[in-house]
Amino acid sequence: MKKSLIALLLLSGCASQGVDRDDQGHIIKHYYATVESIEKVKLSSEIGTGIMVGAGIGLAEDLDGNTEDMISGAIAGALVGGLFTALFEGGNTAYQYTLNDADNGEFIVIQKTKLPKSTRCVRVKTGNKVKLEATNDSFCLNINNTKS
């Protein structure tokens, strides 16, 4: 019972509701934009680099050993380097949103968060990062009227 309570307290401490730390010291703007298109894209990956760096470190640590130690050290380093890179990057699937608003014209935002295909209007939050949130189409009525 005590272990469950401690685990619950630790997990609840990780999920805090507050202002994003990355937004400190940045100007944050909100505006609305119409969604022109949504396209699934594949992000580039640095896993190969992580594997090579890990293998190099593993090899370097066992340079004073025999050949088998050097090979096993390189393999272990490659696995660890690739794993950490993969965990850091997350998935390679993202979504490219082509948007339009009266002030910025047409522009593109790429994010991992998938919005419903039926989304025609988004609230754009710009700060350190750009974030899109689906919103009611009525917020974009003025944008559609000003498009030529």
N, C-alpha and C positions, 0 to 999 in steps of 0.2 A: 504494500500500500504506500509506504514512504517513497519507494523508488518511482512509482507512478506519479505521485504528487510533485516530486522534484523535477521529473521529466516535463510535466505539464507546466510548471512554473518557468522552466528554462525555455520551452517553446513559446509560451505567451510573451516572454520578454523579447523574443525575436520579432514578433509581429506588432510593431508600433504604428499607430496612426498619427502621422504628423506631416509637416512640410518636408518635401524631398530635400535632403542635404545638398544635392547637386545644384539646387536653385539658389543657394546662398551667393550673394554678390553678383547676381545676374538680373537683368531687366526681364521681367516676365510679361508677355502679352498674350491676350486671348482674342481670337477673332473667328469668324465663321467662313467656311469655304464650301463650294459645291464639289462633289466627287464626279470627275469626268470619266475615270476608269480605275479599276483595281486589277493588278496583275501579280501573280505569284512569281517570286524570283528566288534564285539560289545565291546565297552569300558566299564570298570567297572564304577560304579557310587557311589558317596558319598551323594546322596540325602537322604537316610535313616538316615545317621549321622546328616545331616542338620536339618531334621525334629525333631530328638530326642533332639538336642541341643536347637533348637528354642522352643520346648515344655518345656524343663527344664527352660529356661530363662523366658518364659511366666508364668509358674507355680510359679517360685520364686518371680516374681514381685507381684503376688496376694496372697502370703501366709498369709497376714494379713486380707484378705477378707473372704467372705463365700465360700462355696464349689462351687457354680455356678460360682463365679468370678474366682476361681482357674482353673476350667475346661475350661471356655471360654478363659482365658489367655493362657493356655496350647495349646488349639486348634489354637488360633491366632498366637502364637509363632511358632507352628509346620508348619503352612501354610507359614509364612514369611521365616522361616529357610529353608524349602524345596524349596520355590520359588527362593530365592537368590542363593542357591546351584545349582539349575537347570540352572539359568541364567548364572552363573559363568562357569559351566561345558560345556554348549552348548549341542549339540546332542551326542548320544552314538555311532553313526556309524562312523567308520574309515576304512582305507584301509591299508592292510599289503602288502608291496612290497618286494619281495625277489629279491635282486640285486646281480650282480657279476661284479667285475673289477679285473684287473691284480694285483694291489697292495693289496687289501683287501680280495680278494677271494669272497665267497658268504656271504652276510649279509642281514639283514632285517631292513626296516624302516617302521614305522607305522605313518601315518598322516591322518588328516581329509580330506585333499584335494584329490579329485578323479581325476586321470589322465585318459585319454581315454584308452579303452581296447586295442587299436591298438598300444599303446606306447611300443616300444622295446628298446629305448635308453633314458636315463635321465641325466640331469646335476644335480649333487648332490652338495648342498651348506652346508658345516658344519661350525658352529660357536657355538653360545649359543644353537641354535636349528638346526635341520637338515631340509632342504627343498628340495623337488624334483621338477624339471621342465622338462616336455617333450621336447625333442630336436630331431634334425635330426639324423637318424640312422647312417649317415656317421661318426659321432663323435665316435661311438662305434666300428668301423671296426677293429681297432687295438686290442681292448679287445677280440673280437671274434677270432682273429688269434692267440692270446696267450693262449687261454683256452685249457686245455688238455682233 
